[in-house]
Amino acid sequence: MAAVVASLFTATTATAKAVVAKEMYIFGFAASFNDTIVHFTDIQRVDSTWIDTRTDFLLGRDNYSNQLRNYIADKLKMPHRTCITIYANKRSDIEKKYIKMMKLYNSSYNKSKKKKKKKDIQAREFDIRYINQNEFHYSPINMSQMAEQLTDEAIKAKKAEAKKAKKARKLNEAEAKKQRKAEAKKAGKEKNANGRK
């Protein structure tokens, strides 16, 4: 089975800001290394999601994945599934991502008749199960606390940058003063040397 790559989020820059997005399109995927069953949710429009303005990263993505994991564990009685949440700002973009994922697990999505490699994921038959919106729907996650954290970090980072700039300015001024002093001393020596002649 293909390895699922989980993205980690760290708020590190001064320009990062968490804001509420008007809309976000999301779908979920779940799988297990113990069997060939995979789950796909419908593409869903979720309002009031939070994003990081610098990266367009969906904040609380792990919480959205947990919603799907809990549904599958509680309602479908299938615990310990690896769940991921895929998102996009535009419907057309999420549809492309959905088709790309489906191509990995559903051979009917593949138009190509080329021979499959032995190591190809499609060499395995997957039991694809669909979860529609009537069964499961994502709930928006309130990330206002994260927004405050990002704002606080931005303020701290700006203060640190201003302090650093001030220090650099002082060093430059001190260096310029030192250079002027050296030039004045040199000019004085030259004047004295010319006066003796």
C-alpha positions in Angstrom: 0.0 0.0 0.0 1.2 3.5 -0.8 2.8 5.4 2.1 0.7 8.2 3.4 2.7 11.3 4.0 1.5 13.5 6.8 2.3 17.2 6.7 3.4 19.0 9.9 2.5 22.5 10.5 4.7 25.0 12.4 3.9 28.7 12.7 7.4 30.3 12.3 7.2 33.5 10.4 6.2 37.0 11.2 3.9 37.3 8.2 1.9 34.2 9.2 -1.7 35.0 10.0 -4.7 32.7 10.7 -7.9 33.9 9.0 -11.4 32.4 8.4 -11.8 31.2 4.8 -15.2 31.8 3.2 -15.2 28.2 2.0 -13.0 25.2 1.6 -13.5 22.0 -0.3 -12.5 18.8 1.6 -12.5 15.1 1.1 -11.2 12.4 3.3 -9.4 9.2 2.7 -8.9 6.3 5.1 -6.8 3.1 4.8 -5.1 0.4 6.9 -1.9 -1.6 6.4 -3.8 -4.7 7.7 -6.3 -5.0 4.8 -7.1 -3.7 1.4 -10.2 -1.7 2.4 -10.0 2.0 1.6 -12.6 4.7 2.3 -13.3 7.9 0.3 -15.7 10.6 1.5 -17.6 12.8 -0.9 -16.1 16.1 -1.8 -17.7 18.5 0.8 -17.9 22.2 1.0 -17.1 23.3 4.6 -17.6 26.9 5.6 -15.7 28.8 8.3 -12.5 26.9 8.0 -9.3 28.6 9.1 -6.2 28.9 7.0 -2.7 30.2 7.4 -2.4 33.2 5.0 1.2 32.6 4.3 1.0 29.0 3.2 -2.8 28.5 2.5 -2.5 25.6 4.9 -5.8 24.3 6.4 -5.4 24.8 10.1 -6.7 22.0 12.3 -6.3 19.4 9.5 -5.5 16.7 12.0 -8.8 17.5 13.7 -10.7 17.0 10.4 -8.9 13.7 10.0 -9.9 12.7 13.5 -13.5 13.4 12.7 -13.3 10.8 9.9 -11.3 8.3 12.0 -13.9 8.5 14.8 -16.8 8.0 12.4 -15.2 5.0 10.9 -14.3 3.5 14.3 -17.6 4.2 15.9 -20.2 3.8 13.1 -18.4 1.3 10.8 -16.6 -0.6 13.7 -13.3 -0.3 11.9 -10.8 1.2 14.4 -7.1 2.1 13.8 -7.5 3.5 10.2 -5.0 6.0 8.9 -7.0 9.0 7.8 -6.0 12.0 5.8 -7.8 15.2 4.8 -7.3 16.7 1.4 -8.4 20.2 0.7 -8.5 23.1 -1.8 -10.0 26.5 -2.1 -11.6 25.8 -5.5 -14.0 23.0 -6.5 -12.0 22.3 -9.7 -8.8 21.9 -7.7 -10.2 19.4 -5.2 -11.8 17.4 -8.1 -8.3 17.0 -9.7 -6.9 15.8 -6.3 -9.8 13.4 -5.9 -9.3 11.9 -9.3 -5.6 11.6 -8.7 -6.2 9.7 -5.4 -8.9 7.5 -7.1 -6.4 6.6 -9.9 -4.1 5.1 -7.2 -6.8 2.7 -5.9 -9.4 2.2 -8.6 -8.2 0.8 -11.9 -11.3 1.9 -13.7 -10.1 5.5 -13.3 -7.0 4.7 -15.4 -7.4 5.2 -19.1 -3.9 3.9 -19.8 -3.7 0.3 -21.0 0.1 0.1 -20.3 1.3 -2.9 -18.4 1.4 -2.3 -14.6 4.7 -2.6 -12.9 5.0 -5.3 -10.2 5.6 -2.7 -7.5 2.8 -0.5 -8.7 0.1 0.1 -6.1 -2.5 -0.8 -8.7 -1.2 -4.3 -8.8 -3.3 -4.9 -5.7 -7.1 -5.0 -5.7 -8.6 -2.6 -3.3 -12.0 -2.8 -1.7 -13.1 0.9 -2.2 -15.9 2.0 0.0 -17.6 5.4 -0.4 -18.9 7.5 2.5 -21.5 10.1 1.3 -22.4 13.3 3.0 -25.6 11.9 4.4 -23.6 9.4 6.4 -20.7 11.7 7.4 -20.1 15.4 7.2 -17.1 17.4 8.3 -17.8 20.0 11.0 -15.8 23.3 10.9 -13.0 23.5 13.5 -12.7 26.8 15.5 -9.0 27.8 15.3 -9.3 31.2 16.9 -6.9 30.2 19.6 -4.3 29.3 16.9 -5.1 32.7 15.3 -4.2 34.4 18.5 -1.0 32.4 18.8 0.0 33.3 15.3 -0.7 37.0 16.0 1.3 36.8 19.2 4.2 35.1 17.4 4.0 37.7 14.6 4.2 40.5 17.1 7.2 38.9 18.9 9.0 38.2 15.7 8.4 41.9 14.5 9.8 43.1 17.8 12.8 40.8 17.5 13.4 42.1 13.9 13.1 45.7 15.0 15.6 45.0 17.8 18.0 43.3 15.4 17.7 46.2 12.9 18.4 48.7 15.7 21.5 46.8 16.8 22.7 46.7 13.2 22.1 50.4 12.9 24.1 51.1 16.0 26.9 48.9 14.8 26.9 50.7 11.5 26.9 54.1 13.2 29.8 53.1 15.5 31.7 51.8 12.5 31.1 55.0 10.6 32.2 57.1 13.6 35.3 55.0 13.9 36.1 55.4 10.2 35.6 59.2 10.3 37.9 59.4 13.4 40.5 57.4 11.6 40.2 59.5 8.5 40.4 62.7 10.5 43.5 61.4 12.3 45.1 60.5 9.0 44.3 63.9 7.5 45.8 65.6 10.6 49.0 63.6 10.2 49.2 64.5 6.5 48.7 68.1 7.3 51.4 68.1 10.0 53.8 66.3 7.6 53.1 68.9 4.8 53.6 71.8 7.4 57.1 70.5 8.3 58.1 70.6 4.6 
